[in-house]
Each structure stands twice: as structure tokens, then as C-alpha cells.
Amino acid sequence: FDPSNEAAPRDEDGELVLRRREVHSGRAISVSAVEWSVADKMAKPTSALEGYMWDKETEVDRFRERVPLQNLVSQCKLCNLDPTKPKPRDFLGPLRDAANSNDNDNF
């Protein structure tokens, strides 16, 4: 992202428009039994948020390749069975408490 560029695109309501990165853009090249894609032109994010979103999307894709969903679920189940492991934090409890309290200024 180059901050010297023009302002990030916004819709008619003034909301920032975020695009998904085009992963399959480019031309296919085949050599023997191997085929891959070579990008003709690299897309550039229009805002810092869009660039961050693209980086995180790539990071999540790499994690999915390293740890398949079935393996991740089995690891979570094993972790929940081990009494020595700390339990996950309750993030819904404080939200419910705040919603049920008389002080509804938080919402």
C-alpha cells in the first residue's frame, strides 16, 4: 500500500470498499506434469486495511495447509480432555453480564 496514492474507494454511504485478492489471476504454465500460474500483474491494495486483510487471508491459507481441519478439531478435543491445560476464557459471559446489568450505556 502506497499512502501517497489517492484516497481508498468508498461506496455511496461512505463505507470503505474492501476487495478480495484475486488468487487465480495470471496465465497458466505447464512443464511436464507440473502446472502453475504466473501473475501477469500484481494487484495492489487500495488501503492499509485491505493490505492487512490480504496478508491475513494468505496467512490463514498457509495455516490451513499445515494443519487440516480434522487434525485441528482432534487437537482441540485432546486439549479439552487434559485437566492440566488452562480452560479457554469466557468472552460471552462479560457480554451477557453487561447486557443484563442496569447500566446499558455499554451497548
C-alpha positions as a printed Julia matrix, in Angstrom:
107×3 Matrix{Float64}:
   0.0     0.0     0.0
   1.39    3.35   -1.03
  -0.1     6.13    1.13
   0.77    8.74   -1.5
  -1.92    7.27   -3.75
  -5.39    8.7    -3.93
  -7.92    8.02   -1.16
  -9.26    4.5    -0.67
 -12.51    3.77   -2.55
 -15.77    4.25   -0.66
 -19.38    3.46   -1.52
 -22.23    5.96   -1.62
 -22.74    5.63    2.16
 -19.11    6.5     2.82
 -18.18    2.94    3.83
 -14.72    1.71    2.86
 -14.79   -0.76   -0.03
 -12.56   -3.81    0.54
 -11.79   -6.15   -2.35
 -10.8    -9.79   -2.1
  -7.44  -10.52   -3.63
  -7.62  -12.33   -6.93
  -5.67  -15.51   -6.33
  -6.24  -17.1    -9.71
  -5.27  -14.17  -11.88
  -2.45  -14.85  -14.29
  -1.54  -17.25  -17.03
  -1.08  -20.97  -16.58
   2.29  -22.53  -17.38
   2.73  -26.27  -17.77
   6.06  -28.05  -17.66
   5.91  -31.82  -17.81
   3.37  -32.89  -15.15
   3.64  -29.66  -13.15
   1.32  -26.73  -13.73
   1.44  -23.36  -12.01
   0.2   -19.84  -12.52
   2.37  -16.81  -13.17
   0.85  -13.46  -12.26
   0.64  -11.09  -15.19
   0.14   -8.06  -13.0
   0.22   -7.91   -9.25
  -2.84   -6.38   -7.64
  -2.13   -3.59   -5.16
  -4.31   -2.92   -2.13
  -6.18    0.36   -2.16
  -5.89    0.9     1.6
  -3.82   -0.26    4.55
  -6.82   -2.22    5.85
  -7.2    -4.02    2.54
  -3.47   -4.86    2.54
  -3.72   -6.21    6.09
  -6.78   -8.26    5.14
  -4.93   -9.76    2.15
  -1.91  -10.64    4.31
  -4.1   -12.33    6.93
  -6.0   -14.23    4.25
  -2.7   -15.59    2.91
  -1.56  -16.46    6.44
  -4.78  -18.35    7.18
  -4.46  -20.26    3.9
  -0.94  -21.34    4.87
  -2.14  -22.47    8.3
  -4.94  -24.47    6.66
  -2.37  -26.24    4.5
  -0.17  -27.03    7.52
  -2.97  -28.22    9.83
  -6.05  -29.74    8.16
  -9.42  -29.08    9.83
  -9.85  -32.67   11.03
  -6.44  -32.58   12.72
  -7.22  -29.2    14.33
 -10.53  -30.48   15.72
  -8.85  -33.57   17.2
  -6.15  -31.38   18.8
  -8.85  -29.19   20.38
 -10.69  -32.22   21.75
  -7.47  -33.62   23.25
  -6.66  -30.25   24.8
 -10.12  -30.07   26.41
  -9.65  -33.52   27.95
  -6.35  -32.64   29.62
  -7.06  -31.22   33.1
  -3.62  -29.59   33.35
  -4.32  -27.29   30.39
  -5.91  -23.9    31.13
  -9.53  -23.56   30.06
 -10.39  -21.03   27.35
 -11.52  -17.6    28.51
 -15.22  -16.91   28.6
 -15.86  -13.95   26.31
 -19.66  -14.29   26.16
 -20.11  -14.12   29.94
 -18.99  -10.48   30.32
 -21.17   -9.52   27.36
 -24.21  -11.18   28.93
 -23.44   -9.56   32.29
 -23.17   -6.13   30.68
 -26.42   -6.63   28.76
 -28.27   -7.77   31.89
 -26.95   -5.02   34.13
 -28.87   -1.79   34.74
 -26.09    0.2    33.11
 -26.81   -0.26   29.39
 -24.5     2.56   28.31
 -22.01   -0.02   27.01
 -24.34   -1.02   24.15
